Amino acid sequence: MSVNSRPIIGINTDYFAASKTYSAHARLNAGYFDAIVQAGGLPIILPPLGKEADLDALLDRVDGVLLTGGLDIDPRRHNQPTMAAVQPMAERRELNDRVLIQLILQRKMPVLGIGLGMQQLNTLMGGNLFLHLPIDQPKSLPHFDPSGGPHRHLIMLEPDSKLEEIYGDGELRVNSRHHQAVNVVAPRMRVGARAPDGVIEAIESRRPSTCNSLNASCKQPSANRTVCNCKRHKCGKHLNHRDTEAQRNPRS
């Protein structure tokens, strides 16, 4: 791929098993690939094939990866008890994404995770999550609208973070549709931003050649450009708040 060509960005998909009303299918909101095109990239879909060899072959063809939002990680896979508020994603997606993310980390590829994507990265790198903020952090501010409507709040950028490099000092107003959040940050990651209540809204790699993570979704074009500029910057950003167009099932 030439230096001046458009970066190719792979996007993983959600998955729904067959039911009485529909056949098994993958699902991807158009907002994801539209944002990549707007930022100058060329998106391709990474279906939940689940086999390392197939996913490895797909990653050979992309410059970076966008990890999409979705339902929850099954906490039992990470030695945490579950609770009624947790709505696990389909097993096929969870098993596929574990393999996909392990390959991304091995390759040190640029990666942008949205909602669930950030949470998966943090847990697979050795961190853990608050499973339901209203229970685990009862004094926290609202981070989602229970009715499913749009919700926004501020995040405070950490000094010398990737977000500060992109946006400058201060704060951002972001869309928020998550009921979980990072609790223990993975050893190779650091905090990039927090909400006013102290909830972690962004994590990023301690090594600039690897991944960074954000817990909020920003509509500004510079947020979408981060992963598309992967070959130059050698970094990605993971978002854990959800763009309002991101997912039909807004839980992360």
N, C-alpha and C positions, 0 to 999 in steps of 0.2 A: 504494500500500500504506500503510495507516494506521500511525501510530507504535506502537500497541499490538498490532498483529497479529504473528503468529509469523514470524520471518525465514525466507525460503525459501532453502535451501542446495542448490546443484547438486553432483552427485557424478559424476565421470568413471568409466568402466568399463574393465575389462580386455577384451582381444579375443583370440579364438582362431580362426585360419583353419580352413577345412574340411579334414578328414582322412578316412581310410578308415573311421573309427569314429564320427565325428560331423560334423554340419554346422557351418558358420561360426556363431559365437555370441559375444555379449558376456557377461561374468560380473562379478558384484558380490557380495561377501560381506555378509551381513545385518548384521554388526557395525557397518558404516559407518552405514547409515541408522538402525539402532536407537539408536546413540549420539547422532545428531542429534536424534531425537525425544525422547530422554531429557533432552537439554540444552535443549529448548524450541523447537527448530526444526522446519521441515517440509521433508523431503528430496525432491528430484526427480532423476531419472537424466539424465545428459548422455551420450547414445550417441556412439560414435566416428564421427561423420558426415564429418569431414574437410574440410568446406567452410566457409570463413570466414563467408559470409552466414548459413548455418544456425546455426553456433555463436554468432555475434553475436546472432541473434534469441533464442536460448536464454538468453544472458547478460542480455538485457534483462529477463528474467522472474525473476532470482534476486538475492538480496542478498549472497551470498558463495558460495565454491566450496570443496569438499573434493577435493583431488587424492589419489587412492588409491595404495597400494603396488602392486608388481608385479615383473616381471623387470627386466633391466638396460637402460640406455641403450646404444645401439651407439656405442662411443667413437670410431669412425671418422668419425661425423658431426660430431665436435668436435675433429678433428685429433689424436686420440690413437690409438696402436696398440691393437689388441685382444689378448686372451689367452684361454687355454683356460677359465679360471674365469668369464669373462663369458658370461652367457646372455641375449642380447638379447630384448627384448619383440617382439611382432608388429609388423611394419612399419606396418600400418594404425593401430595405437594410437600408435606413436611419432610418425607424421606428424600425426595428429589432435591429440595433446597439445601438440605444438609450436605449432600454430595457436591452440589453446585458451589456452595460457599466455601467448602474445604478446598476445592480446586482453585477458586478465585484467590483465596488467601495464599495457597502454595505458589501461585503465579505472581503474587503481589500486583494484581490488576487494579486499575482504577475502578471504584465501585460507589454507587449512590444508592443508599437504602432508604425507602420511604416507609415509615410506620413499622410494620412487621419486619421489614428488611433490616432496619437498624437493630431491632431486638434480637433477630437471628444472629447477626454479626456479633453482638455483645455476648450472647450466651455461648456461641460456638467458640469464642475466643477466651472463655473462662469467667465471664461476668454472670450476673443474674438480674432478675426483674422484680419489681413490685407487681403482683398479679392483678390487683384491682385497687387503684388509688383511693377511692372512697373508703375502703376498709383498711388498707395498709398505711395510708397517709391521710387520716380523716380531716386534718386541718389544711390540706392542700386546696388550692383554688380549683374551680371546675376546669377540666381539660377536655370535655366533650359535652355535647348537648344530648341528654337522654332521649329527646324526641327525634333525634337524627338530623336536626337542622344545623346550619353553619354556626361555628363558634370560633372566636379569635381571642388571643391574648398576647402579651408581650413576652419576649425572651431577652435576657441580658447576655451580651457576648463577653466571653472570657478574653482577657488580654493575651495577645500573641497567638490567638486561635486562627484556624483557617477562615472561619466566618468573619472575624475581625479584618483579616487580610482582604476579603472580598467586599465587605460592606463598610468598613471603617469602624471607629469606636462607637459604643452606645448600645442601642437596643433595636429590635425588629418586632413588628406585629405580624403574627403568623396564624394560619388556619390550624385548628386543633380538633382532632377527632380520635383521641386515644384514651383508653382507660387503664393502660399499663405504662410503666416507665422503667428506665434503668435504675436499679438499686445499687449493686456493686459493679463498678466499671471494670471491664476486662483489663488484665495487667498491661497489655500493650497499647491501651487506649487512655485518653484523658478527656476531661470535661471540656466542651467547647462553648456551651451556653446553658443557662438555667432560666426557669420561669421565676417570677418574683417570689413564689412560695418556696423556692429552693429545689423544686423538682428538676432533674437533669433533662435538658432539652436538646443537647448536642454532645456527642463524643467524637473524638477524632484520634487517628493514629499518632503515637509518639514519634513514629518514623515517617518523615514526609513522603517517602517513596511508596508508602502503603496507604491504607484506607483511613478515612475520617467519617464521623457520624454526626447527624443532627436530628433532634427530636421534634422538629417543627417543619411544616412545609411552607415554603415561600413562593409567591407567585412572580417575584421579580425575575426578569430574564437572566440575571447573573447567577441566580441559584440553579437554573436549568443548564447553564453553560458549563458548570463545573465539571461534570463527567464528560462532556463533549470535548473539553480542552485537555483530555487525559494525557495525550502523548506529550504535550508541552509541560503540564504541571505535575504529572506523575502522582496524582492524588485523586480521590473521590470524596463524596460527601454523602452521609446517610441521614435521611430524614425520618423522624418518628412521629411527627404530626402529619396529618393527612391533608392533601389538597382536596378541596370540596368536590372535585370531579373524580377523585382517585378510585374509590371502590364502592360497589353496591352494598357490601356488608361492612360498614365502617367500624371495625374493632381492631385495635392493635395496642 
